[in-house]
């Protein structure tokens, strides 16, 4: 009887520790961008606050992350979603501003230069989303674009923006990672 009471106390303590985040584990999934730029900050802060919780991180495409969540291989996804339909609970962490990177070598750059902001202003935070000038994508209809591949949430956002401007983009490259897309655009290859 004493052994049973000890097991029950241990079980109750374990449940309480999990409930109060004193022990346990969490499996977080994110895209390459999220795992590279957002999760390190979140995971570090969380680990400092909840020292008894083990964190594991899985990196995959948005579509693969949803499959992993359905298959109970991860507990949470941090990603941008354009829909909150479905069997999952969604919480907004932040709003995201999507920018168009136009190399100075593109023909449309000289025509739209007045709308441009520098990478330094964005990086240093001297320009906020409210300060950014808006320009229709149709101004770039003659350019070739660098897009992310289907299955990436940014692909859906880009295609919705093109649809809103009623044109089909000319695509030079379709890539897996935003960082690769940006580097190609920065080298003057296409609009990203």
Secondary structure, 3 states (H helix, E strand, C coil): CHHHHHHHHHHHHHHHHHHCCCCEEEEEEECHHHHHHHHHHHHHHHHHHCCCEEEEEEECCHHHHHHHHHCCCCCEEECCCCCCCCCCCCCCCCCCCCCCCCCCCCHHHHHHHHHCCCHHHHHHCCCCHHHCCCCCHHHHCCCEEEEECCCCHHHHHHHHHHHHCCCCCEEEEEECCHHHHHHHHHCCCCEC
